[in-house]
Amino acid sequence: MKRLIVALAAGIALGGSGSGLNPAFTGAWNGTTTVTLQGFAPYSYSAHVNIAVSGSTGNITQVCTDGSGSISFQGSGSSAQWTGTATCPPVALPGICSAVTLTYQSGSLSLNTANTLTAQGTGVASGCGASRPATLTFVGSH
């Protein structure tokens, strides 16, 4: 019994099971992204992202509304975070502005027990002579 406890403790200390991201993050996800800009009604659209994980790091692609962009993240289990700057090409947001540039500054990802992915990015949206705080929330499934 003592050897088993020592072996388990060594495995955890060396990054064994339980220390990395949930492998269920990996793959293609389809869902809805909702853009919330201060002072405007939320705008939603169908979206698709791809995620790859290795240990405690991962990468999410297609984070911009035009399908471009990627962000690296870190975490463990079913939650992850990231900070840094990722700027997307300008896109039209109907009823808001014909050319909005979104700059992500931080975000988080989580999986619930039903394996629904929620990814949220915060930053600044600039265009049409103004800059506003922005939040994008993706909710999707495999």
Backbone hydrogen bonds, N-H to C=O, Kabsch-Sander energy under -0.5 kcal/mol:
donor,donor_aa,acceptor,acceptor_aa,energy
5,I,1,M,-2.1
6,V,2,K,-2.2
7,A,3,R,-2.7
8,L,4,L,-2.5
9,A,5,I,-2.5
10,A,6,V,-2.5
11,G,7,A,-2.3
12,I,8,L,-2.3
13,A,9,A,-2.4
14,L,10,A,-1.8
15,G,12,I,-1.5
16,G,11,G,-3.2
19,S,16,G,-1.8
21,L,55,G,-3.4
22,N,77,G,-3.5
25,F,22,N,-2.0
26,T,23,P,-1.6
27,G,51,I,-2.9
29,W,49,V,-3.0
30,N,141,S,-2.6
31,G,47,A,-2.4
32,T,139,V,-2.1
33,T,45,Y,-2.9
34,T,137,T,-2.5
35,V,33,T,-0.5
35,V,43,Y,-3.7
36,T,34,T,-0.5
36,T,135,T,-3.0
37,L,35,V,-0.5
38,Q,133,P,-1.8
40,F,37,L,-2.4
43,Y,35,V,-2.4
45,Y,33,T,-2.1
47,A,31,G,-2.6
49,V,29,W,-2.1
50,N,61,T,-1.2
51,I,27,G,-2.3
52,A,59,N,-2.1
54,S,57,T,-2.8
57,T,54,S,-1.8
58,G,73,F,-2.3
59,N,52,A,-2.4
60,I,71,I,-2.7
61,T,50,N,-2.8
62,Q,69,G,-1.8
63,V,69,G,-1.2
64,C,68,S,-2.7
67,G,64,C,-2.2
71,I,60,I,-2.2
73,F,58,G,-2.3
74,Q,81,Q,-2.5
75,G,56,S,-2.2
76,S,79,S,-1.5
77,G,20,G,-2.9
79,S,76,S,-1.6
80,A,109,L,-2.3
81,Q,74,Q,-2.9
82,W,107,G,-1.9
84,G,105,Q,-1.9
86,A,104,Y,-1.6
88,C,102,L,-3.0
91,V,100,V,-2.1
93,L,97,C,-2.8
96,I,93,L,-2.6
97,C,93,L,-1.9
100,V,91,V,-3.4
101,T,126,S,-3.3
102,L,100,V,-0.6
103,T,124,V,-2.7
104,Y,86,A,-3.0
104,Y,102,L,-0.6
105,Q,122,T,-3.4
106,S,122,T,-1.5
107,G,82,W,-2.1
108,S,120,Q,-2.3
109,L,80,A,-2.3
110,S,118,T,-2.0
111,L,78,S,-2.2
112,N,116,T,-1.6
115,N,112,N,-2.1
117,L,115,N,-0.5
117,L,140,G,-2.5
118,T,110,S,-2.5
119,A,138,F,-2.6
120,Q,108,S,-2.8
121,G,136,L,-2.7
122,T,106,S,-2.8
123,G,134,A,-2.3
124,V,103,T,-2.0
125,A,132,R,-3.0
126,S,101,T,-2.7
127,G,130,A,-2.7
130,A,127,G,-1.4
132,R,125,A,-2.6
134,A,123,G,-2.4
135,T,36,T,-2.0
136,L,121,G,-2.8
137,T,34,T,-2.1
138,F,119,A,-3.3
139,V,32,T,-2.1
140,G,117,L,-2.3
141,S,30,N,-2.4
